[in-house]
Amino acid sequence: MESQRGLLFIALLVVSFLLFQQWQVDNAPQPPVETQTASQSPEQQSGDDDFIPQANEQAPTAQNVSGKGGIITIASDVLELKINTRGGDIEGAKLLQYETEQGSGEAMPILTNSGFTYVAQSGLVGAQGDSKGNKRATYVAEKTEYKMSGESLVVDLTHSNNGIDYIKRFTLKQGKYDVDVEYIVKNNNAIDASVTLFGQLKQDSYIEDDGSMFMPTYRGTAYNTSETRYEKLPFDDIEESNLNTKTKAGWVAMLQHYFVSAWVPNKTTTNEIYSSYNASKGQAIIGFKQPSVTIAPGSTETVSAVFYVGPKDQKALEDIAEDLNLTVDYGPLWFISEALFALLIFIQSGWINFLGLIEIDLGFGVGNWGIAIIITTIIVKMFLYPLTKAQYTSMAKMRKVQPKMQALKERYGDDRQKMSQAMMELYKKEKVNPAGGCLPLLIQMPIFLALYWVFMESVELRHAPFVLWITDLSSMDPYFVLPLLMGASMWLMQKLQPNMATDPMQQKMMQWMPVFFTFFFLWFPSGLVLYWLASNLITIVQMLWIFREIEKSEEQGKAKASKK
């Protein structure tokens, strides 16, 4: 019984070690991702062996036009895209409001086709499609650069072939990371035309899935269907998965730390979700196809989809497609993480949106994520106070019976059976629950893990400053001040509370516990260390208050007894 508290500390230490290992994996150097430049050769920009899904319609008699294409740039206030006129594929994307490294001044690149391939392709297949096998249409643009000057930017690429006029239209909106991709197809022939819209994401797959039971973020693919909500498909599994399913609405995505790209097809149609693997290039592909559209002679039809490339902004993703916000993957403790994140957002900005059920906007907040973490910690500790009180009350009672427990050990020696029976009788007589101090620790562990996921998945906390030298709460303290303070607070807590362990080895282990925790926390996100430090300081205050109240109660009891 007396070792349960020690075992809980060991469990928390193991969890911390595993989290530390996973954090190192997530922050290991990534392969270089550069932005594609116009000086690249067309052959480098887009190869001729692209995987393009095939439709059931037969190909037309005339060969589809194919060319090398060129690169045009379109940019809004938050997004810059590089589009290859060959096929109109998006071969580069920069997030202008996010830096690669804090203070670098370099916009965060997501899509690229230079050295590392990560592109978003789309086109029309079918009898009158603009894409057939490895043949891609070469579109024409009026300019090579387009810059948003109002609330939206519309860029048209044009192409004509075999009596069909194609307009591929990209629409960017101010402050938004979702792009409307439309095909406006005019049939100038005397017979019906048939086209099928597809969209797909292609990425080099040599970056391994770095997910684990302690860390849900990973680099890989995901998809959503009417029957399967948010299913991850790691790069390692794509070659054998042969994903091919039909669904109402749905979406496909590729995920990475803090950011996501996704194709969202027509929400009202039954779409096909598929995956493929290019073994020769080691590239993973996930995409969609919408139903075929028939275009009568002399008429025009429009087919469209939405492409998102940007931060894992839960509100923005939720507005674009059902369940797309689940790409912010908080893991098995998502319900705790969601609650903590909603509380953090509410305190920091005055806005709360919890599971889409509660929406409140007060229009103000503390404006500092570090202060929001401290206030959140205070609220959590207030919520847990009844359990904390029970914990330290139980410790105080256990401290009182320590002399009697020692006497039992001296009396029964190595007879463990009699010793156990005697101790159970003693606990019953003194009304002591030896496990009473374990519950708060058990509850704190999932809260700690859930908050860790919040820090590792919530892009809002990326590069979020606190005070002084803490300029990024999602990264380690550069001077290790917070981990050392956390270790000191843990040592003080240990000195203030009674040591219930009687085994010398266990006592020594408990003495070294603050040192072990300090070591592991050196490389943890500083925001998480701030939470743990604040929690320890609040616990110390609560502990002193509870012990003082217990002593007062005991003194009053003795005074009443003496009067009798």
N, C-alpha and C positions, 0 to 999 in steps of 0.2 A: 504493500500500500504506500509506504513512504517514498518509494522510488518513482511513483507515477509522475510527479512533477519534474523530476530529472529526465524521465523518458520523453516528456512533452518538449522540454528544452532541446533534447537531442533531435527530436523530429523536426523542430523548427530550424535547428542548425543545418540538418540535412537538406531541408527545403531551400534554405538560403544558399547553400552550396550549389544545388542544382540550378537555382535561378541565376547565380553568379556565372556558372558555366554557360548557360544559355545566353546570358547577356553578352558574354564574350563572343559567342557565335554570331549573334545579331549585329555586333559592332566590329566584326572582323573586316579587313579591307575587302572591298568589292571590286570586281573587274572594272577596268576603265570604261566609262560610258561617255562618249564625246558626241557633240552635236555635228550633224552632217553639214558639210560645206558645199558651196556651189562648184568648187573646183574639182570635186570628185568626178570620176569618169562615170558615164551612164551605166556601164557594165557593173561597176561597183555599187551604184545606187540601187539597182534592181536587176536581179538575175532573171534568166529566161526559164528557170525551172520552178517557178512558184507553184505551190499547190492551189488549184482553183477548183471548187466544187463543181460537179457536172449536174445539169438538169436533164430531165427525161426527153426533152425535145431534141429532134435531130438538128445538126448544124446546118446552116445555109450553104448553098452551093458556092457562093463567092467567099474567098478567104478573108477573115477579119483583118483589119489594118493593124499592124504592129510597128512600133518604133522605139527609139531609145529614150525619148522624153527628156525633160529638164526639171529643175527645182524652182518652185515659187514659194514665197514666204507670205503667210497671212498672220496678222497679229491683232489681238485685242489688248485691253489693259492688264489682263492676267495670263494670257495664253499666247504662245507663238508656235505656229505649225509650219513644218516644211512638207510640201506636197509635191510628189513626183507626177508630172503630167502624163507619164506612162501609167495608165490605169487610174490615176487620181488617188493613189495611195498616200496615206499620211506616214512619212518616213522620219519625221522628227517632231518632237514636242517639248517645249520648255515651259515651266511654270514660273512666270515672271515675279510672282509675289513670294517665292520660296527660294532660299539660297542653298547651294550644295553644302557649304559649311558656313556656320555663323560668322558674319563679317566678311565673307569672301567677295560679296558683290556679284557672284555668278549665279544666274538663274538655274534652277533645278531641272536637269534634263530627264525626261522619262522615255520617250520614244527616240530611237536612233537607228541609223543604218551605216554607221562608220565604226568598223572594228567589231562592234557588238551589234547584233541584229535584234531589234524590237520594234515592229511596225504594225500599223493598223491598215488592213486592206479591205476594199469593198469594190463591188462591180455588179454587172448584170450578166447572168448566164442564160442559156436557152436559145431558141432558134434565132432570135434577133438580138441576143445579148451583145455587150461590148467586150466580153471576156470568154475565151474558149481555150481550155487547156492552158498552155503557157503563152497564148497570144493575148496581149493586152492592148486595148485601144490607146492611142496617143491623143490626148486632149490638147486644146489650145486655150491659152489664157491671154487676156489683153495686156497684163503687166506681169512683172516678176515679183513685185512686192505690193502688199496691200496692208494698210494700217487703219484701224478703227478710228473714226472721228466723231461718232455719235453713240447712240445706245446699242447699235448693232452693226455688223459688217457682213455683207452678202457678196460672195465671190462665186462667179460662174465659170466653169470650164466647159468648152463645147467640142463636139465631135459629130461627124456625119459619116454614114457608111450604108451602102445598099438601100438607099431610100429611107433611112431612119436617121432622125436628128436627135442627138443626146445632149442634154445639159446636166452636168454634175455640179450641184450647188452646195456650197458650204456656208452655213450661217453661224456666226459667233455673236454672243451677247455680252454686254458690259458686265463685268464682275462674275461671269459664269464660266464653268469649265466643261459644260456640255455643248456639243456641236451638232447642229441639225445637218444631216447629210441626205440630200434629195437627188433623185434622178427624174428629170422631166423628159419623157420620151414621146416624140411625135412620129407617127406612122404615115409616111407619104406614099406608101404602096397601095395597090388595089386589093391586097389580101391582109388578113389578120396578122398581127405580130405578137410574139409571146416573149416575155422577159421574166427573169427571176432574180430578185435582189439577194445578194449575200454580203456578209461582213465577217471578217475574221481578224484575229490577233496572232502574230507570229513572233516567236522569241527564241533565241539560242537557249538551249536547255541545259547547259553545263553547270549552271548555278543550281546546286542541290536544294531540295526542300529542307528548310531549317526549322520546321515546326516540331513541337514536342508537346507532351501533356502539360508542361509548365509554361509553354509559350506558343500561342496560336498563330502568330504572324509568320508568314513564310513567303518565299518567292515561287509562284506557281499559278496555276489556272483555277478557275471556279466557274460554276454555272448555276442557273436556277430554272426550275420547271414548275409546272402547276402541282406536280406530285412530290418533287424534291426541292426543299427550300435550302438554298445555299449549300451546294456540295462542292468541296474542294477536290481538285484532280491534280495531284502533284506531277511535275514533269516526268518523274521516273515511271509513272503509271500510264502516261499518254500513249506510248508505243503499243501497249497491250490492251488498252481500254476499248478502242474502237467505239467511242461514244457516238451514238446515232439515235436520237430520240425526238419525238414530236411533242409539242406542248403549246398550249394557249399562252401567248405572251412569252415570258422567259427572258433570259439575258446570259451573256458570256463575259468573262472578265479575266484579267491577269493582275495578280496582286504582288505588291512588294511592301517593304516597311513604310508605313504612313501614306502610301499612294496607290492608286488603282487606275487601270484603264478598262473600259467596258463598252461592248456593243449592246444596245437595247433595241430590238426590232419592234415592229408594229404590235401594240398591245392587244389589238382586237383580232388578230389572225392566229392561225395555228402554224407555228414555225418549227423548223427542224434545227436542233442543236447537234453539232458534230465536233469531233476532234480528229487530228491527224498528226503524223510524225514524219518528218523528213530525215531519214536515217543518214543519208549522205552528208547532210549539213548539220545534223544534230539539232534540229529546230522543232519546237513544239508548236502546234496550231490548234486553236479552238475558235469556232465560229458558228454562224447561224445562216439559214436560208429561209426566206419568206415564200409564201405560195406564189405560183406563177400568175402573172397578170396579162390578160389579153387586151391588145390595143386594136381597135377597129380601124379600117382604112380612113385616113384623113383626120383622125382624132389624136388627142394627147392624153397620156396618163402619167401620174406622179407616184413614185414609190419612195419611201423614206425610212430612215432609222436614226437613232440618236447615238452619238459616240461621246463618251466621257473620258477625259484624261485629266487627273488632278488629285487633290488631297482626299483622304478618306473623311470627308465632311458628312457626318451622319444625316443632318437635316437636308443637305443638297441631294445626297444619294437617295434618300427616302422619297423626295419629290419627283425624281426621275423615273424610278421603277420600284415596284413592290419587292421588298426584301433586299434591294441593292445595298441598303445600309448595313446589312449583315456582314458585308466585307470588312467592316470594323469588327474584327473577331475577338471577343473577350473570353472565348473558351468556355469550359464547363461552368465557371462561376460568373457567367455573363450577367445574371440577374443582380448580383452584388455590384459588379463593375458598372452596370448601367445606372444603378442607384447612386453610386459614388460619383460617377461622371456627371450625372444630372445635378447633383448637389454642388460639385465643383463649378460647373458652368453657371449655376444660379448665383453662387456667391461671387464669382469672378465678374460676371457680366449682367446679372439680373434676369437671365433668360433660362427657362427650364422646359425641356421637352423629353419626358420620360416615357419611352415605349410608345410614343404617339398618343398616349392616353391623357397626359397632363401637359398643357402648354400655358406658360405664364411668362410675360415679358414686362418687367418693372422698369426697364430702360436704364438701370444703373446697377453697378456692382463695385467691388473693391478695386477691380482693374489690375490686380497683381496675382499671378497664379500661386506664388509662394504664400502670400497671406491667405489666399483661398484654401490652400492645403492645411494651414495651421487652424483656420476656423473649422474646416471639415473635420480635422482631428479632434477638436474640442467637442463638436457635436457627436461624433462617434463615441468618444469617451463618456460623455454625458449619457448617451443611450446605453452604454455598457456599465454604467455606475452601479446599478443594483447587483450585477454579477461580480463586479470588482469588490464591492462591499462584502458580499458573501465569501469571496476568495480570501480576503485579509482577515475577516472575522474567523474563518476556519483556521487560518494560520495561527491566529492568536490563541484559539482553543488548543490547537496542536502543541503550541509552545508550552501551555500550562501543563499538559499531560506528559511532556518530555521526561521529567524525573521518574514518573511511574513507568514509562516505557523502558527507560534505562534499567530500572529495577527488575522488570520482567526479563530483560535480556540477560542480566546477571544471574537471575534465578533459574532460567531454563537453558541457558547456554546454547548448545548446538541442536537442541531438540526443536526443530523448526515447526513440527506439527503442533506441539503444545504451545510454543511461542505464538504461533498464528492464532490459535484458539483464544489464548489469554488476551492478545491484543484486540481481537474482535469484541470480546466481552468488555474490555476497557473502553473502547470507542462507544459501545452501546450505553455503558453506564454514564460516561461523561458527555453523551450526546454530541459526539464529534464525527464528522464525515471526512475521512482522510482524502477523499477525492473532491472535496468541496472547492479546492483551489484550482482545479484543472479546467473547469468549464470556460472561464474567461480566456485562458490560453488557447483552448480549442476553437473558440469563436474568433479570436484575434488572428489566427493563422489564415483562414480563408479570406478575411478582410485584407490582410497583408498581400496575399496572392492576387486578389481581385484588383487591388490598387496598383500592383505591379503591372498587370495587363492594361490598366487604364493608361499608365505612363508609356507603355511600349506600343499601344495601338492608337492613341488619341493624338492626331496631328496638331490639335490645338496647343498641346504641351511641348511640341517640337520647337526648340530654340526659345522657349519662354523664359524671360529673365526673372530674377527674384530681387536681391539687393547685393551691392558691393561686387564681390568676385563671382557670385553665382549668376552667370549670364545665361545659362541653359539648364533648366530643371530636368530635362530629359537625358542629360549626360552627367558624367561623374564630376564631383567636386575637384577642380584642378589642384587645390592645395590640401585636400583631405581634412579640412577643418570640421565639416559636419560629421563625417564618420568618427573622428576622434572624440567630438563632443557626445555623439551617440554612445560610444563605448564608455565614456566617463559616466554618463547618466545611467547606463546599465550597471556599472560597477557600484554606483551609489545606491541604486535600487537594491542590489544584492546585499549591501552592508546594512541597509535599513530593515530588511525583512528577515525573519528568523530562518536559520538554516535547518531544515527538517531532515536533511540527510545525515545518517549516522555512519555509513560506510566511508572509510577514508578515501577510497578511490573516487567515490561519487562526490565527496566534498571537494577534492582537488579538481575534478572535472567542472564542477559548478564555479569554482574560483577562476578557471581559465575561460569560462564561457564568454565574458565581455571581450576578451582578447580575440577569440575566434570570430565573434560577430563583427568586431571592428575591422578585422582583416577582410572578411567577405564584403562588407559594406563599402570598402574603399572604392570599388569600381561600379557600384550600383548608381542608378540615376539619382542625382542630388535631391530631386523632389521626393523620392521614396525615402531617402535617408532623413530628409526634413520631417516627413510624416512620422517616422519611427522615433526621432529625437523628441519631437513635440509630444508624442504619445508617452514616452518615458517620463518627461518632465511633468506632465499632467498626472501620470500615475503616481509619481513621487509625492505630489501635493495631496492627492487623494489618499495615499497610504498613510501619510502623517496625520491627516485629519481623522481617518478611520481608527488608527491606533490610539489617538488622543481621546476619541469618543469612547472607545472600549475601556481605556483606563479610567475615564470619568465614571463610566457606568459601574465598573468594579469597585471604585472608591465609594460611590454612593451606596452600593450593595453592602459593603463592609460597614459603613456608618449606620445603616439601618439595622444590621445584625447586632452591632454593639449596643444600640439603644434597647433592643429587646432583651 
